Amino acid sequence: MTLYDLGLDWSEQEREQIIEYAKEALNSYRVLKRRERMMLQAEAPDVKSPTFSDMPRSQNLSNSSEDRMIHYLAALEEAKDLRMRYKEIERSINACQGDDGVYVSLLRLKYIEGKQLYAICNQLNYGDTWLYEKGLDKALSLFAETWDFGRIPREVRNGKNAEKTRK
């Protein structure tokens, strides 16, 4: 059961803000997933044992092997963080309830699979009027209530700038 079902609706201004923040969160999904793939493509550096010779050494005091290993481990850690963030978006989409999963399907098709709205209408067997007048806004509202345990509506209600707290 959601706040929307209980009739605890938002003002028009709050609803518009909530929907905009939900769109931003959903639009970040593919970017997060692409960045995670890029971070995982980083190759582990070769760690070579030092060579000993009588040749004069460079005055460079940094250890490039160590630096490469640190960057590699940081990339793996960032990939793990990115995965957690986009998995939270997937979890929140799957938690949206109502109308036999049509809102879950709508959000998955639009934001995860990246389909165009006309293709979504055809696949869901709904008219574009329903999609533009009710479906998309309700789906985004349901997502906002489930994403990060309702963080978007809380921030909008409390008057905080969600943009600042998300970064």
Backbone bond lengths (Angstrom), bond angles and torsions (degrees), N, CA, C in turn:
res aa  C-N    CA-C-N  psi(-1)  N-CA   C-N-CA  omega(-1)  CA-C   N-CA-C  phi
1 M - - - 1.447 - - 1.532 107.83 -
2 T 1.295 116.20 137.78 1.463 121.16 -176.60 1.522 110.00 -116.50
3 L 1.320 115.59 169.57 1.466 120.27 176.19 1.519 110.66 -61.15
4 Y 1.326 116.18 -34.24 1.461 121.49 -179.70 1.522 109.70 -62.54
5 D 1.339 117.23 -42.12 1.459 121.79 179.35 1.523 111.80 -68.82
6 L 1.302 117.54 -31.10 1.457 121.05 -178.98 1.526 112.74 -79.52
7 G 1.303 116.78 -6.54 1.461 119.58 179.97 1.515 113.15 84.35
8 L 1.308 117.93 8.58 1.464 121.20 178.04 1.521 107.72 -86.03
9 D 1.295 115.53 63.49 1.453 121.82 -174.55 1.522 110.84 -75.31
10 W 1.299 115.41 163.40 1.446 122.15 -178.82 1.521 109.93 -96.96
11 S 1.314 115.54 163.91 1.461 119.55 172.83 1.530 107.73 -67.70
12 E 1.317 116.37 164.35 1.467 120.26 -178.25 1.531 111.01 -60.03
13 Q 1.335 116.96 -41.55 1.470 120.66 179.94 1.534 110.58 -65.82
14 E 1.336 117.39 -43.08 1.462 120.49 178.51 1.527 110.58 -64.50
15 R 1.315 116.72 -41.30 1.461 120.89 -179.92 1.531 110.71 -61.10
16 E 1.324 116.82 -43.08 1.465 120.27 179.22 1.529 111.23 -64.07
17 Q 1.329 116.60 -42.08 1.465 120.38 178.17 1.522 110.75 -63.93
18 I 1.322 116.71 -44.83 1.461 121.55 -178.83 1.519 110.33 -61.25
19 I 1.323 116.42 -43.10 1.459 120.30 179.83 1.525 111.12 -65.85
20 E 1.329 117.38 -39.90 1.475 119.94 177.96 1.526 111.69 -63.23
21 Y 1.348 117.12 -43.89 1.463 120.30 179.28 1.529 111.11 -66.68
22 A 1.339 116.74 -35.88 1.465 120.00 177.31 1.525 110.07 -65.13
23 K 1.333 117.25 -40.72 1.472 120.57 177.49 1.524 110.40 -61.64
24 E 1.332 116.95 -42.78 1.469 120.59 179.66 1.527 110.78 -60.66
25 A 1.344 115.52 -45.07 1.468 119.47 179.98 1.521 110.65 -62.94
26 L 1.332 116.98 -44.09 1.463 120.56 -179.55 1.523 112.05 -69.08
27 N 1.318 117.54 -37.72 1.463 120.43 178.60 1.524 111.97 -66.48
28 S 1.322 117.25 -23.07 1.465 120.34 179.38 1.526 111.75 -76.46
29 Y 1.331 117.81 -12.42 1.466 121.48 -175.61 1.526 112.32 -55.42
30 R 1.316 116.92 -55.29 1.466 120.01 -176.00 1.530 111.71 -67.26
31 V 1.320 116.91 -32.64 1.467 120.17 177.27 1.532 109.71 -65.75
32 L 1.327 116.33 -44.84 1.461 120.34 179.08 1.530 110.97 -61.15
33 K 1.317 115.77 -43.50 1.464 119.98 -178.53 1.530 111.06 -66.46
34 R 1.336 117.02 -40.78 1.462 120.55 178.85 1.532 110.91 -65.72
35 R 1.345 116.79 -42.30 1.472 119.75 179.03 1.529 110.86 -64.68
36 E 1.333 116.73 -37.39 1.462 119.62 178.65 1.531 110.20 -62.95
37 R 1.325 116.59 -43.67 1.474 119.90 177.81 1.526 111.05 -60.59
38 M 1.327 116.35 -41.42 1.467 119.77 179.31 1.520 110.92 -63.38
39 M 1.331 117.00 -41.82 1.467 120.34 -179.58 1.530 110.75 -65.60
40 L 1.325 117.00 -35.87 1.461 119.78 -179.41 1.522 112.58 -74.96
41 Q 1.327 117.14 -16.97 1.460 120.08 178.56 1.524 112.62 -79.10
42 A 1.315 116.76 -10.11 1.463 119.65 178.54 1.526 108.57 -62.76
43 E 1.318 115.28 131.06 1.454 119.83 -178.13 1.520 110.28 -87.43
44 A 1.309 113.68 144.17 1.465 118.93 177.33 1.521 108.43 -66.31
45 P 1.307 117.22 132.84 1.473 119.66 -178.42 1.531 110.66 -73.03
46 D 1.305 114.09 151.89 1.458 119.68 174.18 1.522 108.34 -75.24
47 V 1.283 114.59 131.11 1.464 119.05 176.56 1.514 106.25 -106.58
48 K 1.311 114.91 109.43 1.463 121.05 -177.40 1.524 109.24 -103.35
49 S 1.272 114.13 146.30 1.457 117.50 176.51 1.523 108.37 -74.17
50 P 1.296 117.60 150.46 1.466 119.66 -178.70 1.532 111.06 -65.91
51 T 1.302 113.80 148.34 1.469 119.06 176.93 1.522 108.28 -99.81
52 F 1.298 114.59 145.87 1.457 119.99 179.85 1.519 108.70 -114.00
53 S 1.310 115.39 128.19 1.462 119.32 178.00 1.530 108.01 -154.44
54 D 1.313 114.89 173.60 1.455 120.97 179.52 1.524 111.89 -88.63
55 M 1.305 116.99 -1.26 1.459 120.92 -178.19 1.529 109.73 -70.03
56 P 1.335 116.15 146.14 1.461 118.69 178.10 1.536 110.09 -63.11
57 R 1.302 115.27 144.61 1.454 121.08 -178.08 1.518 110.49 -93.04
58 S 1.270 114.26 157.12 1.453 121.50 177.05 1.528 109.31 -68.57
59 Q 1.310 115.73 153.57 1.465 119.71 177.60 1.533 111.94 -81.92
60 N 1.311 116.81 -1.34 1.460 121.66 178.71 1.531 108.16 -70.73
61 L 1.295 116.82 117.90 1.458 121.02 -176.19 1.526 112.84 -92.98
62 S 1.318 117.71 -6.10 1.458 118.81 -178.83 1.522 109.88 -79.27
63 N 1.299 115.05 155.68 1.451 121.54 179.15 1.520 107.36 -105.74
64 S 1.330 117.64 100.85 1.463 120.41 -174.22 1.524 112.05 -67.19
65 S 1.319 118.74 -32.95 1.472 120.67 177.41 1.515 110.15 -64.14
66 E 1.302 114.85 -42.92 1.461 119.46 179.28 1.533 110.70 -65.74
67 D 1.331 117.21 -41.73 1.465 120.78 178.28 1.526 111.47 -61.99
68 R 1.332 116.00 -43.01 1.467 119.36 178.84 1.524 110.71 -63.30
69 M 1.312 117.85 -39.21 1.462 121.20 179.43 1.523 110.63 -67.06
70 I 1.308 117.24 -39.46 1.467 121.32 178.08 1.526 110.09 -63.80
71 H 1.333 117.20 -43.62 1.464 120.65 178.49 1.529 111.12 -64.69
72 Y 1.312 116.55 -38.68 1.465 120.53 178.87 1.530 110.40 -63.97
73 L 1.324 116.70 -47.17 1.468 120.24 -179.90 1.531 111.24 -65.20
74 A 1.332 117.11 -36.28 1.467 120.73 176.64 1.535 110.31 -65.25
75 A 1.325 117.45 -38.40 1.471 121.09 177.90 1.522 110.52 -64.42
76 L 1.324 117.27 -40.60 1.467 120.25 177.33 1.524 111.55 -64.31
77 E 1.307 115.86 -40.10 1.473 120.28 179.11 1.526 110.68 -66.26
78 E 1.326 116.58 -41.83 1.465 119.61 178.33 1.528 110.84 -66.07
79 A 1.319 117.54 -37.31 1.467 121.19 177.15 1.528 110.27 -62.20
80 K 1.307 116.51 -39.65 1.470 121.00 177.75 1.533 110.59 -63.34
81 D 1.325 116.94 -42.60 1.464 121.63 178.24 1.531 111.00 -64.98
82 L 1.323 117.12 -43.21 1.462 121.16 178.94 1.521 110.82 -62.97
83 R 1.337 116.90 -40.29 1.461 120.60 178.41 1.529 110.31 -62.33
84 M 1.314 117.51 -42.89 1.467 119.82 178.66 1.524 110.62 -61.01
85 R 1.324 117.25 -39.32 1.459 121.03 -178.15 1.522 112.09 -68.30
86 Y 1.330 118.46 -43.65 1.463 117.26 -179.69 1.531 111.68 -77.98
87 K 1.321 118.39 -25.55 1.472 120.17 173.93 1.531 110.50 -67.71
88 E 1.323 117.42 -32.91 1.470 120.95 175.60 1.523 110.11 -64.29
89 I 1.324 117.28 -38.84 1.466 120.52 177.31 1.525 109.57 -64.29
90 E 1.335 117.36 -44.24 1.466 120.49 178.24 1.522 110.97 -62.05
91 R 1.334 117.14 -43.64 1.462 121.08 179.63 1.521 110.73 -60.82
92 S 1.328 116.36 -42.04 1.458 120.86 -178.81 1.521 111.66 -67.24
93 I 1.315 116.95 -39.04 1.467 119.65 177.00 1.520 109.75 -62.63
94 N 1.321 116.88 -45.64 1.463 120.59 -179.25 1.517 112.85 -66.48
95 A 1.330 117.91 -20.97 1.463 121.41 -180.00 1.526 112.90 -84.43
96 C 1.322 117.93 -9.12 1.471 120.54 178.97 1.525 109.08 -67.29
97 Q 1.310 116.30 131.14 1.461 121.75 -177.11 1.518 110.32 -112.33
98 G 1.309 115.54 159.34 1.459 120.72 172.15 1.509 113.61 121.27
99 D 1.314 114.73 145.48 1.467 124.65 174.16 1.527 112.77 47.41
100 D 1.324 116.01 53.01 1.466 122.52 173.12 1.524 113.53 53.23
101 G 1.286 118.13 38.31 1.458 121.88 175.01 1.511 115.33 79.09
102 V 1.332 118.01 11.53 1.460 119.57 -178.26 1.531 111.22 -66.45
103 Y 1.333 117.65 -33.57 1.465 120.01 -179.58 1.528 110.82 -72.54
104 V 1.325 116.10 -37.24 1.468 120.00 175.58 1.529 109.11 -62.04
105 S 1.331 116.22 -46.77 1.464 120.69 179.65 1.521 111.33 -62.04
106 L 1.313 116.37 -42.73 1.465 121.35 179.91 1.527 110.60 -59.92
107 L 1.335 117.22 -48.59 1.471 121.03 -179.27 1.530 111.29 -66.05
108 R 1.338 117.07 -41.30 1.465 119.94 179.76 1.531 111.01 -63.70
109 L 1.331 115.89 -45.17 1.463 119.33 -178.10 1.523 111.63 -64.96
110 K 1.328 116.69 -42.29 1.461 120.01 -175.14 1.524 112.27 -77.32
111 Y 1.321 117.74 -48.84 1.459 119.65 -169.68 1.529 114.45 -98.89
112 I 1.308 118.41 -28.15 1.463 118.98 179.64 1.528 110.27 -92.53
113 E 1.345 116.08 -46.38 1.461 118.93 -179.40 1.524 112.75 -88.24
114 G 1.332 118.30 -16.96 1.454 122.06 175.77 1.516 114.92 73.19
115 K 1.320 117.57 29.29 1.469 120.53 -179.46 1.521 110.88 -77.92
116 Q 1.320 114.73 154.73 1.463 121.58 176.86 1.530 109.32 -75.44
117 L 1.338 115.74 156.35 1.459 119.93 -175.61 1.526 113.02 -62.69
118 Y 1.331 118.66 -37.60 1.462 119.45 179.67 1.530 110.97 -64.47
119 A 1.327 117.63 -37.03 1.466 121.62 178.04 1.526 110.59 -68.49
120 I 1.336 116.24 -35.57 1.457 120.71 177.74 1.525 109.82 -65.71
121 C 1.332 116.88 -43.68 1.474 120.86 178.06 1.518 110.38 -58.43
122 N 1.323 117.40 -45.07 1.465 121.05 179.43 1.520 111.66 -63.89
123 Q 1.323 117.02 -42.30 1.453 120.53 -176.78 1.529 111.62 -70.24
124 L 1.323 117.29 -35.90 1.462 120.52 -178.87 1.525 113.13 -89.19
125 N 1.328 116.69 -7.57 1.470 122.09 -177.27 1.526 112.72 60.18
126 Y 1.306 115.69 41.01 1.460 122.82 174.07 1.518 107.81 -120.47
127 G 1.320 115.57 151.03 1.452 119.43 177.08 1.514 111.20 -77.34
128 D 1.324 115.47 158.63 1.461 118.77 179.45 1.521 111.60 -67.73
129 T 1.322 118.03 -24.21 1.468 120.63 176.42 1.518 110.13 -62.48
130 W 1.329 117.29 -46.27 1.466 120.95 178.98 1.528 109.50 -61.84
131 L 1.331 115.43 -43.08 1.459 119.78 -176.87 1.526 111.57 -60.83
132 Y 1.328 116.44 -46.67 1.463 120.35 -176.58 1.521 112.91 -77.94
133 E 1.323 118.37 -33.37 1.461 120.42 -175.66 1.519 113.32 -86.37
134 K 1.308 117.84 -33.09 1.457 118.94 -174.95 1.520 113.52 -132.95
135 G 1.318 116.40 -49.31 1.459 121.18 -167.76 1.507 115.69 -57.76
136 L 1.314 117.20 -53.42 1.463 120.54 -175.34 1.530 111.69 -66.55
137 D 1.330 117.42 -44.00 1.471 119.91 179.07 1.521 111.72 -62.67
138 K 1.334 117.19 -42.73 1.468 120.08 179.76 1.524 109.87 -66.23
139 A 1.333 117.12 -41.88 1.462 120.03 179.21 1.530 110.63 -62.05
140 L 1.329 117.25 -42.85 1.465 120.65 178.76 1.521 111.50 -66.12
141 S 1.334 117.35 -37.10 1.467 121.04 177.24 1.525 110.57 -64.84
142 L 1.320 116.69 -43.69 1.466 120.46 178.12 1.531 110.49 -62.77
143 F 1.318 116.59 -41.58 1.464 119.94 177.74 1.530 110.60 -61.76
144 A 1.336 116.75 -44.36 1.472 120.61 -178.49 1.527 110.82 -59.64
145 E 1.327 117.10 -35.10 1.465 120.50 -179.58 1.517 112.26 -73.47
146 T 1.339 117.19 -26.52 1.460 119.18 -177.27 1.526 112.92 -98.10
147 W 1.336 117.90 -24.42 1.464 120.00 -176.40 1.519 110.38 -70.11
148 D 1.296 115.30 127.18 1.465 122.54 179.26 1.519 110.73 48.88
149 F 1.329 115.39 43.03 1.469 123.82 176.91 1.524 112.59 56.67
150 G 1.316 115.95 42.91 1.462 121.09 174.64 1.515 114.72 77.79
151 R 1.312 117.24 28.87 1.469 120.66 -176.88 1.521 112.49 -62.16
152 I 1.337 118.03 -41.08 1.466 120.34 -176.25 1.528 111.39 -61.16
153 P 1.347 119.61 -52.71 1.475 118.32 179.10 1.530 113.04 -61.49
154 R 1.347 116.51 -36.04 1.476 118.73 178.79 1.516 110.87 -62.56
155 E 1.333 116.48 -44.32 1.463 119.84 -178.24 1.518 111.36 -67.02
156 V 1.317 116.74 -39.60 1.464 119.66 179.08 1.524 109.78 -67.65
157 R 1.329 117.68 -43.50 1.473 121.67 179.20 1.530 111.37 -62.05
158 N 1.319 116.16 -40.90 1.459 120.45 -178.19 1.520 112.93 -78.62
159 G 1.329 115.98 -5.03 1.459 119.61 177.72 1.513 113.96 79.58
160 K 1.328 117.21 7.86 1.458 119.67 178.66 1.505 108.67 -77.11
161 N 1.297 115.48 151.18 1.449 121.09 175.24 1.512 107.90 -81.62
162 A 1.334 117.39 106.11 1.460 121.75 -176.51 1.517 111.07 -61.03
163 E 1.299 117.80 -26.79 1.465 120.63 -179.23 1.534 110.37 -63.24
164 K 1.321 116.52 -41.31 1.462 120.19 -177.92 1.520 111.27 -71.98
165 T 1.346 117.45 -39.26 1.454 119.32 -175.49 1.512 112.22 -76.64
166 R 1.327 118.61 -21.40 1.457 121.15 179.30 1.512 111.91 -75.97
167 K 1.293 119.21 -23.35 1.476 120.99 -175.24 1.474 112.40 -90.50
